């Protein structure tokens, strides 16, 4: 059984020419090249989402730290 499916896309002629050149120069089929490009795009996009999540978590952690510090100061000085 085949693990691949066909995909028909429409792209700019300039990009197609670049794909064909790279495909010929690197001995990759256009399908292989496109698949690798999509994998890289998905990886980069996932990394951006993870970075955004970590930034939001850091902000929440900072806010929590500041609120607990204030509570600790109140307890110490009472």
Secondary structure, DSSP 8 states (H G I E B T S, - for coil): ------------HHHHHHHHHHHHHHT--HHHHHHHHHHHHHHHHHHHHHHHHHHHHHHHHHHHHHHHHHHHHHHHH-
